[in-house]
């Protein structure tokens, strides 16, 4: 299904709406479609079906200025509508969601991220393009033509990144030197890999046409590799010597305002850095008590730091091979898939595939989920780091698998796609406060579902939550409260079971993407609060399957809108749903 602005009938949406409701829906559709046509590479994560597949986006400063003018126009139109006239209509949610996203996007412009985005995370172009080409459609002449066209567009895209960074240097915007070094290491690995294992060659690996394979190989050798080399040389010779030493975004112009705007963008909450920091410290104190209880019961040790050191360093709890890592994660995901019908009324059909990161990214650790194609042509994917398996502890592995697959991201995104009720603006945009909050909530839910294999794996659940609590402490600490990079690393070593190498990678991620790491725990705490409220108010009428369906039914809406919807459902007496009818 191809989406064209103003033409997509969404989940039985009425075609008879007129006036403000119709206008709100049209603006929201135009916004989501316009975004993916301006930045089609972003569709690799959301699986938006209307994004062009034969080119990459225009991120030049002039292109971004044009895009911002369009955002301003949509925002002005939405603000001119009377929300009271939309209440109770199917335009209510798309209107509220689009309004908040546009407003927070406009506020976040103060960051000027395009001028300093040298990122070793998923926000760096090298990671984005690897994911894009891993999902590039192939198998037909039209798909092959589009893939070659997009490959030939890579050098332009990379040159734009260089141009933007040069402008950033002139205006005083830079990224920390430590992150520049990490990106340089990724680029060396990318350039040093055999051509046939390059992420840019992935479409040819999935297509048996020799002519296409040869043509793509030639584009990589003659055009893409030189462009990547030019970017690497620019970073090493020109950019790195001028990059800032300090980790804090507050060192860039408008940096403190950038941090506040980023927190709002990623969480949809207005909350001060000190509040964020304090919530993280309070939650970590609670988690340490739970860790001590497991330690005394199962490991003969009640000191959390000693228990985490054991989980981090004892070879008994480490993997032996990439195959073992993948099998461990796949088994956890399958156990969860088998039990979700007991906890959800609607269970999506989309499959999920678990596989390692491309070679050049394997050392980065962690994991990343990308949504399945809506037409069923591609499953959801959970990619994870598998570099040096004997150095990777099993602690937290099962919790992360649940977070990324069932009942976490894959479940949430697939429900939004397959139920068909959610408007495209919430089906294909991603609110981190909701999405990451939901995925972290499901790590605890997995414990209720009895999915963890052992007390050690439950310890991993607590370590993962401690990591998210530590993120609140150090993210706000680094960007707004004067913490150094090393201070953040030391705190996380003390309060989590993550390896020091993983923690260094984590901290560099927070430095590269201010505010995003706060979305996990803040979102999870809100979903937990709403569940407790429903249980208390509804008593015997509370049904966990119906609650979960209500949370997921409208897509990844922002937390304020979720709160309003769930509180309204509770006030209405928590009407029950027939799980069979919802299929």
Phi, psi and omega in degrees: 000128180258130182265127173240136184308130176083002186238353186273116173280123190249111171057044179081018182299136181295138174267002184260358179297143178225173174068214185302322181296314178298319181295318180298317179295319180294319179296315180298320178294316180298324180295308183294320180292320179297322180298312184283345172275329175286321184231067186297338179295337181291345183289350180299331183271322186266343183064033177298123189283345184265002182287136175301141180250005184251008181202172174250176187279167177260102179251018174296160182297323177290321178296319178292324177297319177297318180297317180296326177296322177293317176303316181300320180295315179297318181296317179298318179295318180294320180293337180282345180278151179270111182298333179296330180281350179260345183300130179084356177262168179288355176273350187300311183288309178304321179298307184296321181291311181298321180299313180293318181294317179296315181298317181288328176294317178296317180298325184283353178301336180303336182291330186049046185304327181299342182271351183215025184276071168258098194233129175277005183262190179296348179274351177283146183300328182294326176282318180301311185291328175299317179291323180299311183285337174292338182246007180297125180297143178219182173103350176226160177304319181295318179295320180295320179297317179295319181297318179293321178297316179294320179299320180291344179274349182301314180302320177299316181300316180291320177299324177298319177300317179296314180301317181294320180293323177297318177296321177299316177302318181295329183262359177091016177258122175218169174253160181297148182299327181296322179288326176300317180297320178297319179293321177301320179294320177297319182293322177298318178294321179297315181287333182276348182286148174304144186303319183291347175254006177293141176299334179289340180269356185305321178302324180289329177297328182266007182228135187267005183281114183298323181296318178296316179301315180294320181295317180292321177301319180294320178296318180296313183292316189272335188237310186287311182302315176299324179292318177296318178298319180297320178294315178301314181296322177298314180299314185291316188271323188252318189275310187304318179298337181258356181292152183286150175280322185289148181278333191288136173295339178295348176283343175273160178305134179066023189295320180293319176296324177299317182295315179298318180293325180291320177299317179296317182299316186277334185244343187064018179249149172255106188211140185281157177302323180294320176298316178302310181302314184291321177300317179298316180294319180295317180293324180294324177297320178294318181295322181300325177296317179295321179297317180298322179297315177296319181299315180293324184284324190241341185234003179064029185210128185252006180263115185307318183294322178294319180296316179295322177298320178299311181296326184283323193247340183287123182296342177301330186255023179249159177281164180246341184201164175298321180299321179293320178301312182294318180296320180300313181291320181293322179294319179297315181297322180292320177300318180294317180300323182293332187257349184301331178299339179280348187237353181222140175284321180252124179242118183290159182268341185303136177275163175230137179250136178249124184211163180285158171300159169304157187309315187289346181254353189302325184287350183286342178072183179073196181207165182209134180253139172236139187290154175290155173291140184296331182275004178084003183285343180217133179285169168293154181229135172245109179257142182216159179285135181228015183292133178051068186306326183290350176263358185259120178282149176284348183298125180088351184295314180295317179300320179293322177298318177295321179301317187272334186246258176251135358265028186271236189303314183298317178299309185297313183289324181289325175300315180300321180288311193278333178287332173073006181275329186289137175296151179307329184294332176259342178282328187245347168268162187232119175264114186294324179301318177284306188297311179285327175298318177298313184297322177289321175305321183287341174295320174287320178302322179301329176292318175299325181281358180062041184269339184285139187287332187200172174298328177298319179289329173293323174301322177297323175302314180293322177298319178298318180290324175298323176300316181292325175292318178298328178301320178298318182296310189275330179297309176294323180300312182295309193274341185224344188242013171085014179284147173271166176301316182293324177299320178294317179299314182298320180298316184287328174298322182288323191251004177224169178263008180293149175293157180297325178297318178295320180296318177300316177298318179299311182297320178295330175295315181297325179294322183285328185230077184304137173088331186298322184292345179282344187292331187296298185287321179299318178292316180298317180298324179291318178295319176299319179297317180295323178294316178299319179299316180295318180297318182291316186283324186269337178057235183294341180280349181292131177232118185298327179294318180291319178302312181297320177297321180294321179296319188269345194296334184256013181083191185277068179287161181286163191296324178296321179290321176299315180302314181298317182293316182290319179296323177295319178298319179295315181298330179280002177094013178059057182304140183278156175244152174269107183307323181295322181290336184279348183292000000 
